[in-house]
């Protein structure tokens, strides 16, 4: 089985050990290099910074940001995705 799109909800909070996380990352990266799309939701922003090519930040059902991790981080004063996320939430409240 080699689906075109992977749609995952909080894959890193399911209790995977470090070995499982590394295996998942390796398989997902390999699928992405083959042209597959991997979409996952998470609230663990340090994982997003290390794992994602692009980020979509949602707040109250509205897209607040969608760009590469690098470009989003360069738009914040500290360069941290967590700061950008907090600022976007506060603007949208």
N, C-alpha and C positions, 0 to 999 in steps of 0.2 A: 504494500500500500504506500503510495507516494502522492498525497493530496496536493492540489495546487495552492490551497489556502489552509493554513492552520489557524484556528480560532480558539484561544485559550483564556480561561478566566483564573487569574491569580495562580499561575503555575508554580511560582517560587514559594508560595506559602502553604503548600500541601504537605509539608513535613519531609521534603526531599533532603537527603544528606548531601554534603559537599560533592561526593562522587556522582550522585544522581544529577545534581545541578550542572556539573561539568559535562556529563554525557548529554543532557538536554541541550545545553548551549552548543556543543559540537554538532549534534544532529540538526539543530535549527539553523546554525550558520551554514552547514553543508546544503541544506534545503534551499536557503536563501541564495546561495551562489548558483544553484540550479534554476533560479528564477521563481521559486516558490515565495509566497507571501506569508509571513508569520505575524499575526495580530494577537497581542495579549494584553490583558488588563492587569494592573498592579498599582499598589500604593507605596511600594518600596522603591523610592526614587534613586537610591544609590545603585540598585540593580538596573534600573532604566539607563542611567548614565553609562554603565559598563557594557550593557547588552544591546541596546537599541541603536538603529541607524536614524530613525525618525520618531518623533514623539507627538502625540495628540493629547492635549490637556483639555479635559471636559470639566465644566462646572455647571451644575443645575441643568444638564442636558444640552448645554451650548458649547461649541468648540471655542476655546479661549486662545489656543495656540496650536499650530501644527507646523513643524519644521524639523530640521536635523538637530540632533542633540548639540552639536558644536555651535550652530548658529543661535539656538536658544540660550545656551550658556554664555555666549559672548554678549548677549543683550542684557544680562544682569550685572549688577555692580560687583558681586562677589564671584560670579561665574558659576554659581551653584544652582542646579535645577530646582532644588527645594525652595530657594528664595524666589525664583521666578514663579513657581507654582503658588506660593503664598501670596505674592503680589497680584497675580491674576485672579485669585479667589477673592481678595479684598476689593479689587476693582469691580468685580461682578456682583458683590453682595448688595 
